[in-house]
Amino acid sequence: MSLYEDYCVPHLTNCLCGVGAISKQRSFVVPHAKGKVLEVGMGSGLNLPFYDADKVESIWGLEPSEGMRKKAQKNLAESDLEVEWLGLPSEEIPLEDASADTVLLTYTLCSIAGWEQALGEMKRVLKPDGKLLFCEHGLAPDESTRKWQHRINPVWRTFTAGCNLTRDVPSCLEQTGFTIEKIDSGFIKGPRFATYNYWGQASI
């Protein structure tokens, strides 16, 4: 991992993913997490204030970036929830089959290079009656915005450590065997090329 990714990206990601509009999106999804929770791409712990502690038994925080785990210490110190860090990428989840009641995926799928393998791993560790909760930005429905997303994406990815503007979230979930049970979508506050959001839940 480069110095830019280890030191600059954690700060940039924390700022961009902690703005008010995105925090509001997190509040729609995170409180539904329950039981043994696997949070994929936990980052700096921005979801911690939104968990319902009465519903959560334990949390595994999957986060390969040491810089992001360091950035999370402040949020962890302010939370009553304990997190067991898993310092591996989402393509290599070090958990047994059917071990998580909830898999939480917020603003992470966009930056996973091997997204198909990663979603396969999430499916593997999710219990048969478990839920995948997701809140992600991705490909917009209108052609004009899509054109800009495709134009900007190569440069955007360079400065955001691999974040993609053009990922079709529902299609990714369905291609890897998830059944989408609930989904909402729409633009949130910010530049249109980066603010089309999908949020909801899926099962296997």
Helices and strands as residue ranges (DSSP letters): H 3-3, I 4-8, H 9-16, H 20-29, G 30-32, E 35-40, G 48-50, E 56-62, H 66-71, H 73-77, E 83-86, E 100-106, G 109-111, H 115-125, E 126-137, H 143-159, H 169-175, E 179-187, G 192-194, E 196-203
